[in-house]
Amino acid sequence: MVATATLLPGFADPVFDAQAVFRAAMDALARPGTIQQIGCPLTPPKGLCAASAALMLTLCDYDTPVYLSAALAQGVVPGWLGFHAGAKITSDKSTCAFAFFEKGSTLPAFGHFSQGTQDYPDRSTTIILEVASLEGGARLSLSGPGINGATEIAPLGLPATFLDQWRVNRALFPRGIDLILTCSNRLIGLPRTVNIKALEG
């Protein structure tokens, strides 16, 4: 039983705030590489940044199985999410609709998560990964739908195997996972359609 008196509050205005966060998430995925900002005030539970917590409240409900990293699953997040969104936590990566990882956590291979099917590619997992910063890391070039020519991002704290994993993921199209990077109250969307290459320097 969750001790509700110890839970942090969710959105101040659940309907308006969720709509605003949903628009930011959709804009991030429609325009890969652009940094979107979460404007609604929110105090995240321990282990989550504000953007990850806002996405959790917006995207997750009783119909969306949620996978949490080991650290998040052992903390206050499951109770907070269950109280505010009614979402169920699952330990099965292959069936989760959303997966959340805190900064510095080990990200499993994308192949462990639901890739969707040829007929229902939308049934894949969306991974929300907090990084140390959305800027200041190794330069990456993005191209593909939603991008005029090419654009650059430089997130700090991506897994060392990220580019190799992403190449495999993109080759599965229309199947494959989508990824949202978060830090503080900002986020970047990386849909499975995006081609990502390392830049020198």
N, C-alpha and C positions, 0 to 999 in steps of 0.2 A: 504494500500500500504506500502511495506517494505522500509524503508529508507536504501538503500544499503550502503551508505557511512558510516553508523554506525555499520555495521555488521563486526564481526571478520572473518578473512579468514578461509577457510577450509584447505584441504590438500595442501601441496606445490606441490606435484606430484600426482594428483588424481588417476590415473590408478595404478601406482606402489604402492602408500601408501595404497590404498584400497585392493589391492591384498595381501599385507603384513599383514594387519589387519585381513582380511578374513582367512588367513592361521593360524594366532594366535588363532582366535575364534574357528576354526575347530579343531585345536590341543587341545585346552582347553576342548572341548566337547568330543573329542575322548579319551583323557587321563584325566578323572576327577580327580580333586585334585591337578593337577600340576599348578603352577603359570606361566602364560604366560605374556610376556612384549610387550607393544606397543612401537616400536622404532621410529616411524615417529614423527617429531615435529608438535605439534598442540596446539594452544591456545584455550581451550574450552570456550564456553559462560558460563555466570554465572549460577551456579546450577549444572553443569556437571563436572566430573573429566575428565582427558584426555582420559582415556580408554573408558568411556561411550560415549564421544563425537565422538571418532574414530569409535566405533561400530555403532553409529547412522549414520554417513556418509557412512559407508560401507554397512550396511544391509538394510537401508531404501531407498525407492524410490517411484515413483508415484503409484506403484502397491501394496504397503505395508501400510495399515492403521496403524498409530502409536498412542498409548495412552501415555499421559504424566501425571505425578502426578500433583495435583492442583498447587503446587508452580512452577513447570516447565512450565505448560501451561500458567501461568499468566506472565511469564518473557519473555526473549528475545529468548528462544530456538525455539518456533514455527517459527518465522521469519527466524532465522539462518538455521534451517533444511529445510524449504521450499525453501529458496534461493539456498542452496548448493545441495540439493538432490531431490527437487520437491515432497517431501513426504507430505501426507495429515494427519492432526491431527484428531482423532476421540475421542468422549467422550464415546463411546460404548466399554467397556472392552471385551465383548463377541465376537467382530468381529476384534479386532486388531491383527496384525501379530507380533508386538513388543510393549512392554510396558517399560517405563523408570521411575525409581524412584531415587531421589537424596538421599544422606546420611541423615539418621535421619527421613525420611518420613515414613508415615504409609503405610504398604503394605496390600492391600485388600486380602481377602481369594482367594486362587488360583482358586476356583470354579467359580469366577466371570469372568474369562478369557476363551478364546476358548480352549477347550480340544482336538480339532480335532475329527475325527470319526474313527470307526473301519476300514473303507475302506480308509480314508485319514487322518491318524494320524499326518501327516506333516502339517496339516492346523491348528495346535494349536499355541498358543501364546508363544513367547520367552520373558521372563522377564529379564531386565537388572537392577540390583539393586546395587547401590553404598553403601558400608559399610565403617565404620570408619577405619578398617584395615583388611588386609587378614591374619593377624597373631595376636596372643595375646589374643584371645577370648577363649570361651569354646571349649574343644577338641572334635572333631567329627571324627568318623571312617567311611570311605567310602569303599564299596565293590561293585563288579558288573563288567559288561563289560568294558574293557579298563583299568582295575586295576589288577595288579598281587597280588592276595591275598587280602590285605587291605592297605589303606593308610590313613593318618590323615591330617585334616585341622583344623584351629582354627580362623575362621573369627570373627571379633569383630563388633557387631552391628546388628546381625540378629534379626528379630522379635521374641518375646517370644514364639509365636505359631508356629515357623518355623518347628520344628520336627514333630508335629502333622499334620500340613498341608502337609508335604512332604510324610508322610506315606500314607495319602489318595491319594495323587497325584501318587505315585508309584503303588498303587493298581489298577489304571486305565489303566496301560500299555496294549496295545500300545498307548492308548490315554494319555493325560497329558501334562503339560507345561514343558519346559526346562528353566533353570535359569543360568544366568551368573552374578557372583559377580565381582564388580570392585572397585578399589581404586587407586588413582593417575594414573599411566600408566600401571597398572597390572590387571590381571583378572584371575578368576577361573571358569571353566565350570562345571555345575551340570546337566547333562541330566536326563531325567525322569527314565532311567534304573538304576540309582544308588541307592543303599541302604545306608541310613545314620543313624547312631546310636550315641548317646551321650556316651562319655567316662568319667569315674570318674577322678577327680583330675585336 
